[in-house]
Amino acid sequence: MDFPVFLTTQTVSKIVSLPKEGGQMVLADYLGYNAEDFLKLRNSILLDFHYGNLMLAVDSGFSLQHSIEMFKLGQEMLQECTGVGLPQAIEIYQEKVLHLSNSIEHEQLKLFTNHFFGTFMKHYRLYQFVLTQGQEPMSSEVNVHVIPPVECQQLKDAKMLTIWEYEQKLKILEREEENCKTTLNKQKQEEESERESQKHNQFTVDSSVLNREIISEMIKRASEAESTYEEKLLKLEVEEAHEDLDYYMQKTALPRPAVLGAPPKTKDPPKLPSRGKSSSKTVQKIGLEPQIARSSTRGSRSKAK
């Protein structure tokens, strides 16, 4: 049961000067309720009861001191009527009103009595249930995964949307180019490993059975293996140059915001591998002549532009 709360006229003035929610918060503080108490239905009902009695008195023209008396009347009725029947509660109320009639006008007491019987007495059984029955907490604990918001950057570091979009597209191309180079380098390493493995297998021969024919055959296999390796390596180098040129052209063709000015020349356009006599024959042998021609043509057009 709540202990008696003694309001002052200053407190009442503060409560009535605020909107309902703010006034109830001030009154709740005087009643000793905290934030967790509002999760309990009983405390919410009792707060509405006390606030309603106080505001009815103020709105009906009671003085601040008489309004405090009406607030105290409601408190005493809750304390003394808990667990008693309705007839006895009416008798308790009559005795208290009779005592107050010496200091408060009869018409004002009649207004408050109509309000009190229309709220507390009308729902007396409900108030008895609230005052006498316990209630399980209306709260539950739930584990929630919370994603913290992205840290905001300073406005002075902000970029125009066109610049940001341009940089994002450029990053995507650079990332794809890096992945392509990694894949080609991995293929080169695999070819080198296979070459070393073939060398070991081809020249592992018992020296006691060596003769001119065996040595000639070994030299022939070694020459063919080396030629095959050179062809594969050259093909990978041509493919690498072609991809490098292709990404260079794509990055150059990106619409660059005018505010960034002319693009800086960080490097010259990529060049294809040198084509000596031996490399030219090898290129023709493996069928890469058309591909080199196309790449060279595209590079020439890029320089012309």
C-alpha positions in Angstrom: 0.0 0.0 0.0 1.2 3.5 -0.8 2.4 5.7 2.1 0.6 9.1 2.4 2.0 11.7 0.1 1.8 15.3 1.3 1.6 17.7 -1.6 2.4 21.4 -1.4 0.6 24.2 -3.2 3.8 24.8 -5.2 3.7 21.2 -6.4 0.1 21.4 -7.3 0.7 24.6 -9.3 3.5 22.9 -11.2 1.3 19.8 -11.9 -1.7 21.7 -13.3 0.5 24.0 -15.4 1.8 21.0 -17.4 0.1 18.9 -20.0 -1.4 15.7 -18.7 1.6 13.5 -19.4 4.0 15.9 -17.8 1.8 16.5 -14.8 1.4 12.8 -14.3 5.2 12.4 -14.3 5.6 15.1 -11.6 2.9 13.4 -9.5 4.5 10.0 -10.1 7.8 11.3 -8.7 6.0 12.4 -5.5 4.3 9.1 -5.3 7.6 7.4 -5.4 7.1 5.6 -8.8 10.1 5.1 -11.1 10.3 4.2 -14.8 10.0 0.4 -14.1 6.8 0.9 -12.0 4.9 2.1 -15.1 5.2 -1.5 -16.5 3.0 -2.6 -13.6 -0.7 -2.1 -14.3 -1.5 -1.4 -10.7 0.7 1.7 -10.5 -0.6 3.0 -13.7 -4.2 2.7 -12.5 -3.4 4.3 -9.2 -1.6 7.2 -10.8 -4.6 7.9 -13.0 -6.8 7.7 -9.9 -4.8 10.3 -8.0 -4.3 12.6 -10.9 -8.0 12.5 -11.8 -9.0 13.5 -8.3 -6.6 16.3 -8.1 -7.4 17.8 -11.5 -11.2 17.5 -10.9 -10.8 19.6 -7.8 -8.7 22.2 -9.5 -10.9 22.4 -12.6 -14.0 22.7 -10.4 -12.7 25.9 -8.7 -11.3 24.4 -5.5 -8.5 26.4 -4.0 -5.1 24.8 -4.2 -5.3 23.9 -0.5 -8.7 22.3 -0.8 -7.6 20.5 -3.9 -4.8 18.9 -1.8 -7.5 17.9 0.7 -9.4 16.1 -2.1 -6.2 14.4 -3.1 -5.7 13.2 0.5 -9.3 12.0 0.6 -8.6 9.7 -2.3 -5.5 8.4 -0.7 -7.3 7.6 2.6 -10.1 5.9 0.8 -7.7 3.5 -1.0 -5.9 2.7 2.3 -9.0 2.2 4.4 -11.2 0.5 1.8 -8.8 -2.2 0.7 -10.5 -5.6 1.4 -13.8 -4.2 2.6 -17.3 -4.4 1.0 -18.9 -1.5 -0.9 -21.5 -0.6 1.8 -18.8 -0.2 4.3 -16.7 1.9 1.9 -19.7 4.2 1.4 -20.0 4.7 5.1 -16.3 5.5 5.4 -16.6 8.1 2.6 -19.7 9.7 4.2 -17.8 10.2 7.5 -14.8 11.8 5.8 -17.0 14.1 3.7 -18.9 15.1 6.8 -15.6 16.1 8.5 -14.6 18.1 5.4 -17.9 20.0 5.2 -16.7 22.3 7.9 -14.0 23.8 5.7 -15.2 23.1 2.1 -18.4 24.4 0.5 -21.3 22.0 0.1 -21.5 22.5 -3.7 -17.9 21.7 -4.2 -18.1 18.6 -2.1 -21.2 17.5 -4.2 -19.2 18.0 -7.4 -16.3 15.8 -6.1 -18.7 13.2 -4.7 -20.4 12.8 -8.1 -16.9 12.3 -9.7 -15.8 9.9 -7.0 -18.9 7.7 -7.2 -18.8 7.8 -11.0 -15.2 6.5 -11.0 -14.0 4.7 -7.8 -17.4 3.5 -6.5 -18.7 2.6 -9.9 -15.7 0.3 -10.5 -15.2 -0.6 -6.9 -14.8 -4.4 -7.5 -12.2 -3.6 -10.2 -10.2 -1.4 -7.8 -10.5 -4.1 -5.1 -9.0 -6.6 -7.5 -6.2 -4.3 -8.4 -5.4 -3.4 -4.8 -5.6 -7.0 -3.4 -4.3 -9.2 -6.3 -0.6 -9.5 -7.3 0.4 -9.2 -10.9 3.2 -10.8 -12.8 5.6 -8.4 -14.4 4.6 -7.4 -17.9 8.1 -7.5 -19.3 10.3 -10.1 -21.0 14.0 -10.3 -21.8 14.8 -10.9 -25.5 18.2 -11.1 -27.1 18.3 -8.8 -30.0 21.1 -8.5 -32.5 21.7 -4.8 -33.0 23.8 -3.5 -35.9 25.5 -0.3 -34.9 25.0 2.6 -37.3 27.7 3.4 -39.8 30.0 6.1 -38.4 29.2 9.4 -40.2 32.1 11.3 -41.8 32.7 15.0 -41.5 30.7 17.1 -43.8 33.9 18.8 -44.9 35.0 15.5 -46.3 31.8 14.9 -48.3 32.0 14.4 -52.1 29.7 15.2 -54.9 27.5 12.3 -56.0 29.0 12.3 -59.5 32.6 12.1 -58.1 31.6 9.3 -55.7 29.9 7.3 -58.5 33.0 7.8 -60.8 35.4 6.5 -58.1 33.2 3.5 -57.3 33.2 2.5 -61.0 36.9 3.0 -61.2 37.5 0.8 -58.1 35.4 -2.0 -59.6 37.5 -1.9 -62.8 40.7 -1.9 -60.8 39.5 -4.8 -58.6 38.6 -6.8 -61.7 42.0 -6.0 -63.3 43.8 -7.1 -60.2 41.9 -10.4 -60.1 42.7 -11.0 -63.8 46.4 -10.4 -63.2 46.4 -12.8 -60.2 44.8 -15.5 -62.3 47.3 -15.1 -65.2 50.3 -15.1 -62.8 48.9 -18.3 -61.2 48.7 -19.9 -64.6 52.4 -18.9 -65.3 53.5 -20.4 -62.0 51.7 -23.6 -62.8 53.3 -23.8 -66.3 56.8 -23.2 -64.6 56.1 -26.0 -62.1 55.0 -28.4 -64.9 58.2 -27.5 -66.8 60.5 -28.3 -63.9 58.6 -31.5 -63.3 59.1 -32.6 -67.0 62.8 -31.7 -66.9 63.2 -34.0 -63.9 61.4 -36.9 -65.5 63.1 -36.6 -68.9 66.6 -36.5 -67.6 66.3 -39.2 -65.0 68.0 -42.1 -66.9 70.4 -44.8 -65.8 73.8 -43.7 -67.0 74.8 -47.3 -67.7 72.4 -47.6 -70.7 73.1 -44.2 -72.3 74.0 -44.3 -76.0 73.8 -41.9 -78.9 70.2 -42.8 -79.8 69.0 -42.3 -76.2 70.8 -39.0 -75.9 69.4 -37.8 -79.2 65.9 -38.7 -78.1 66.3 -36.9 -74.8 67.5 -33.8 -76.6 64.5 -34.0 -78.9 62.0 -34.4 -76.1 63.7 -31.6 -74.2 63.5 -29.3 -77.2 59.9 -30.1 -77.8 59.0 -29.5 -74.1 60.9 -26.2 -74.1 59.1 -25.1 -77.3 55.7 -26.1 -75.9 56.5 -24.1 -72.7 57.6 -21.1 -74.6 54.4 -21.2 -76.7 52.2 -21.4 -73.6 54.2 -18.6 -71.9 54.0 -16.3 -74.9 50.3 -17.0 -75.2 49.8 -16.0 -71.5 51.9 -12.9 -72.0 49.8 -11.8 -75.0 46.6 -12.5 -73.1 48.0 -10.4 -70.2 48.9 -7.5 -72.5 45.5 -7.7 -74.2 43.7 -7.6 -70.8 45.9 -4.8 -69.6 45.1 -2.8 -72.7 41.4 -3.6 -72.4 41.2 -2.4 -68.8 43.2 0.7 -69.7 40.7 1.6 -72.4 37.8 1.0 -70.1 39.1 3.2 -67.4 40.0 5.9 -69.9 36.5 5.7 -71.4 34.8 6.4 -68.0 33.0 9.7 -67.9 35.2 11.8 -65.6 33.5 14.7 -63.7 34.7 18.0 -65.0 35.5 19.3 -61.4 38.3 16.7 -61.2 40.0 18.2 -64.2 42.1 16.2 -66.7 43.0 12.7 -65.6 46.6 12.4 -64.4 49.1 10.5 -66.6 50.3 7.9 -64.1 51.7 5.5 -66.8 52.0 5.0 -70.5 49.5 2.8 -72.3 50.4 -0.9 -71.9 52.5 -2.4 -74.7 52.6 -5.9 -76.2 55.6 -8.1 -75.8 58.5 -7.4 -78.2 58.3 -9.5 -81.4 61.8 -10.7 -82.6 62.3 -13.2 -85.3 61.9 -16.2 -83.0 58.9 -14.8 -81.2 57.2 -13.9 -84.5 57.5 -17.5 -85.7 56.2 -18.8 -82.4 53.3 -16.4 -82.5 52.4 -17.5 -86.0 52.7 -21.2 -85.0 50.3 -20.9 -82.1 47.8 -18.8 -84.1 48.0 -15.5 -82.1 48.9 -13.2 -85.0 45.3 -11.9 -85.5 44.8 -11.3 -81.7 48.0 -9.2 -81.5 47.0 -7.3 -84.6 43.6 -6.4 -83.0 45.3 -5.4 -79.7 47.8 -3.2 -81.5 45.1 -1.6 -83.6 43.1 -0.7 -80.4 46.3 0.7 -78.8 46.9 2.9 -81.9 43.4 4.2 -81.8 43.8 5.0 -78.1 46.9 7.0 -78.7 45.2 8.8 -81.7 42.4 9.8 -79.4 
